[in-house]
Amino acid sequence: MLGSLTGVLFVADALHTQTDHAEQITSRGAHLLLPAKGNQPTLHTQLKTLPWAQIPVGDRTRDRGHGRKETRTVKAVTLHTPGGTPSRKPDRPPGSPGPAPSTAKPAARPPT
């Protein structure tokens, strides 16, 4: 069980880019830094609407291996979603409280 994570920057891989994980971590006061991939279609669609051209590049690596060239670009943005995470679970009873407000900081590279 996690205790207080107030002020902690919680960095995780794509496995933890799930609503329940994000809610558990941010409800304890942590800031969340996650990659966003295409297998999270709602999040990916929301991120596509951001002005990526105006967001500075934090890091870029270029590698060659396994018969291909690969470029990874990291751009980080802070997202504040009013009322918590953007999706409500359909099984949540009407009138039940929503998730704690999110201060998640997903890291994402621009869609290619």
Buried (B, 14 or more C-beta within 10 A) or exposed (E): EEEEBEEBEBBBEEEBBBBEBBBBBBBBBBBBBBBBEEEBEEBBEBBEEBEBEEEEEEEEEEEEEEEEEEEEBEBBEEBEBEEBBBEEEEEEEEEEEEBBBBBBBBBBBEEE
